[in-house]
């Protein structure tokens, strides 16, 4: 893919963490404006669109909370800076709390965020995304338009952005090692007794709801 208009909306602090190689993990559930209220991944290569309105420092680990300045409801920059895109390599639907808790070292959120996500829409699993992030050759500035607003995850930009000459944030080896560690934790999290629940991963994605 040489260019795309498809973009994934995510907190600015999370986009920055992906761009800096601090994380490769996003945790998602459907937004208010999602189709049927469910989060679905329809595109595997997406631009990363930073949002500011709903960032909450009290839902982030301290080292990331310090980087967030809260804004009024409805606020957005007049110009959006797009500096990266990502390949979504894995999507796991996980409802078993130990599997989600085991990922704590690998993402930017705190226990409150994880607990809130588990309680909200309890009949829905959390979508765990693994993303390999690439920095664009040049940051692209685009004007904000109302079509980019709303509580939804996916948008199409008015004009395509070139992906050529992008550079991966993590090397092949770094990404493979980190993503494999995360896959193993999801498949075999340590339970309260200290043992691991053994599950076989297939096709890079599987529902890990408890039996």
Secondary structure, 3 states (H helix, E strand, C coil): CCEEEEEEEEEHHHHHHHHCCCCCEEEECCCCCCHHHCCCCCCCEEEEEEECCCCCHHHECHHHHCCCCCCCCCCCCCEEEEEEEEEEEEEEEECCHHHHHCCHHHCCECHHHHHHHHHCCCCCCEEEEEEEEEEEEEEEEEECCHHHCCCCCEEEEEEEEECCCCEECCCHHHHHHHHHHHHHHHHCCECCCCCECCCCCCCCCCECCCC
